[in-house]
Amino acid sequence: MGHIFFIMWVSWAWKWTLIKALKNLEGYDFHIPLSYKTRNIREWEVNWVDSWFISKEQFFSDVQEWLFLEYAMVHWLDYYWTKFEDVIDNWINLWKIVIKELDINWLEELRKLRPEFDEKYTTVFLNIPSDVLEKRIESRWAFMSNDELQKRLNSSDIETKKAFEICDHIIDATKTQREVLDDFLEILNNKK
């Protein structure tokens, strides 16, 4: 049977580092569907390679057609989402392993709206303490206002508390990148 591994995180927990490492891993047969985003493309990103970057108008049109497995507004700015067909129709129903990032807040909604999928996914949260998070943010985003920094730290505290209550697995994301990858692969291999 196909299975989804949802990776959840707080900002700067190096989720994309883990996903990129998984994409380059040999010997595993899994699919990592792209997310759709309304934000601007960052200088190191490539449309249709890292994510699908589309307009807010297209997003709202797709919402009207109920095309999403999940979606969320992130940091009060832009929408991020996953199309239902990209995960379920195109992969789970073909008995594949799917690895997909998921906003922790949407996990609660997914459980309410789609209880029939409860047995089809495992949730993994990448955890970092607030002090490490703050250092990572300050090292990369020096232009962020104190108000924005505090909003992100508060949001991360809420999401972390929620993760410890509802996620299947917690990985310490202060470990080395290789250790985080190994911890995730151990979870994946034990589920097979």
C-alpha positions in Angstrom: 0.0 0.0 0.0 1.2 3.6 -0.7 2.1 5.7 2.3 2.8 9.4 2.9 5.5 10.7 5.2 4.6 14.3 6.1 7.6 16.4 7.3 6.6 19.3 9.5 8.9 22.0 10.9 9.4 25.5 12.2 11.2 28.0 10.1 14.9 27.4 9.8 14.7 23.8 10.9 16.5 23.0 7.6 13.5 21.1 6.2 14.6 21.9 2.6 18.1 20.5 3.4 16.5 17.2 4.4 14.2 17.1 1.3 17.1 17.9 -1.0 19.2 15.1 0.6 16.3 12.7 0.1 15.9 13.7 -3.6 19.6 12.8 -4.1 19.5 9.5 -2.2 20.0 6.4 -4.2 18.3 3.0 -3.5 15.0 4.4 -2.4 11.8 4.5 -4.5 9.7 7.4 -3.3 8.1 10.5 -4.7 8.5 14.1 -3.5 5.7 16.2 -5.0 6.3 19.9 -5.5 4.4 22.5 -3.5 2.6 25.4 -5.0 3.4 28.8 -3.7 2.3 32.4 -4.4 5.4 34.0 -3.0 8.2 35.4 -5.2 10.9 33.0 -6.4 14.1 33.2 -4.4 17.4 33.7 -6.3 18.5 30.0 -5.8 15.1 28.5 -6.7 13.9 27.3 -10.1 10.2 27.2 -11.0 8.9 23.7 -11.7 12.1 22.2 -10.1 11.9 23.4 -6.5 8.2 24.4 -6.4 5.4 25.6 -8.6 5.2 29.4 -8.3 1.9 30.8 -9.4 -0.3 33.8 -8.9 -2.7 34.4 -6.1 -5.5 34.6 -8.7 -4.7 31.1 -9.8 -4.6 29.9 -6.2 -8.0 31.3 -5.5 -9.4 29.7 -8.7 -8.0 26.3 -7.6 -9.5 26.8 -4.1 -12.9 27.2 -5.7 -12.5 23.9 -7.5 -11.4 22.0 -4.2 -8.2 20.8 -5.7 -6.1 20.8 -2.5 -5.1 18.2 0.0 -3.9 21.1 2.2 -3.1 24.8 2.0 -2.1 27.6 4.3 -1.1 31.2 4.5 2.5 31.3 5.7 3.9 34.2 7.8 0.8 36.3 7.0 2.1 36.8 3.4 1.7 34.1 0.9 -0.1 30.8 0.2 1.5 27.4 0.1 -0.4 24.3 -0.9 -0.4 20.7 -2.2 -2.8 19.5 -4.8 -4.8 16.4 -3.9 -4.0 14.6 -7.2 -0.2 15.2 -6.8 -0.2 13.1 -3.6 -3.2 10.8 -3.6 -4.3 10.2 -7.2 -0.9 10.1 -8.8 1.1 8.4 -6.2 -0.6 6.8 -3.1 -3.1 5.1 -5.3 -0.2 3.7 -7.3 1.2 2.1 -4.1 4.1 4.6 -3.8 5.9 6.1 -0.9 5.4 9.9 -0.8 7.4 12.4 1.2 5.8 15.8 1.5 6.2 18.8 3.7 3.1 19.9 5.6 2.3 22.8 7.8 1.6 21.6 11.4 -1.6 23.7 11.5 -3.0 21.8 8.5 -2.4 18.4 10.1 -5.3 19.1 12.5 -7.5 20.1 9.5 -6.5 17.1 7.5 -7.5 14.8 10.3 -10.9 16.5 10.6 -11.6 16.8 6.8 -10.1 13.6 5.6 -10.2 11.0 8.4 -10.1 8.2 5.7 -6.4 9.0 5.2 -5.3 8.5 8.8 -3.7 5.2 8.2 -2.0 6.4 5.0 0.4 8.8 6.6 3.1 9.2 9.2 4.0 12.6 10.6 7.6 13.7 11.4 8.4 17.0 13.1 11.9 18.7 12.8 12.4 20.4 16.1 14.8 23.1 17.1 14.8 25.1 20.4 13.8 28.8 20.3 17.3 30.0 21.1 18.8 28.1 18.1 15.9 29.2 15.9 16.6 32.9 16.8 20.3 32.5 16.0 19.5 30.9 12.7 17.1 33.7 11.8 19.4 36.5 12.8 22.3 34.9 10.8 20.2 34.8 7.6 17.7 37.6 7.9 19.3 40.6 9.5 16.8 42.9 7.9 13.8 41.3 9.7 12.2 43.7 12.1 12.0 42.9 15.9 8.2 42.7 15.6 8.5 40.1 12.7 11.1 38.2 14.6 8.9 38.0 17.7 5.9 36.9 15.6 7.9 34.0 14.1 9.3 32.9 17.4 5.9 33.0 19.0 4.4 31.0 16.1 7.3 28.5 16.3 6.6 28.0 20.1 2.9 27.3 19.4 3.7 24.9 16.5 6.4 23.1 18.5 4.0 22.5 21.4 1.3 21.2 19.0 3.8 18.9 17.3 4.8 17.2 20.6 1.1 16.5 21.1 0.0 15.3 17.7 3.1 14.1 15.6 4.2 10.5 15.4 7.9 11.3 15.5 10.1 14.2 16.6 13.6 14.6 15.1 16.2 16.9 16.8 17.1 19.2 13.9 20.1 20.7 15.8 21.9 17.5 14.9 24.1 17.4 11.8 22.4 17.2 8.4 23.6 13.6 8.1 22.2 12.6 11.5 18.8 14.2 10.7 18.7 12.3 7.4 19.6 9.0 9.1 16.9 9.6 11.8 14.3 10.2 9.1 15.4 7.1 7.1 15.2 5.0 10.2 11.5 6.1 10.6 10.9 5.4 6.9 12.5 2.0 7.0 10.7 0.9 10.1 7.3 1.7 8.4 8.0 -0.4 5.3 
